[in-house]
Amino acid sequence: MGYLKYVSALYKQPKKGLGGLYKDRLIKIRKEPTITKLENPTRIDKARALGFRAKKGFFVVRVRINRGSKMRPHFMGGRKPKKSRRTKILEMDYQKIAEDKSARKYNNCEVLGSYWLARDGIYYWYEVLLGDRKILKNYPEYKSWIAKNIGRVFRGK
């Protein structure tokens, strides 16, 4: 087995596989701002699978998302029971919200992909892979991809 399979096996059950490292990492990232630029991805196996390369023009951003608040608040009286059902307001999942946040902050970059990193009672954390458009056009394997996928995050893809 290659080293990336061992890394991915640790994240199948992070509390069990990573043990104290997972808890220490949560304590550290809770103190960071909402969007944090990283030098290296935390989960190298997922990053490589999504197209990340350790080259100029690629970087990783850790994004924090608030959990909850995707449901309509409970009404207190005065309405038909049918109208008081708690249906979802927000149709996007947390991963898409994280990608949108990072794409708005780094608007000269293109989102390559994202993956789940951690969660606690209040937040979810995702790592979003970004690439600078001008630099990625110089790499032949990304040139056609960039031409077709500019702004794909904002189109719901």
Secondary structure, DSSP 8 states (H G I E B T S, - for coil): --HHHHHHHHTTSHHHHTTHHHHHHHHHHHTS-SEEEESS-S-HHHHHHTT--SSTTEEEEEEEEE----B-----SSS-GGGG---BS--S-HHHHHHHHHHHHSTTEEEEEEEEEEE-SSEEEEEEEEEEHHHHTTSHHHHHHHHHHTTGGGGT-
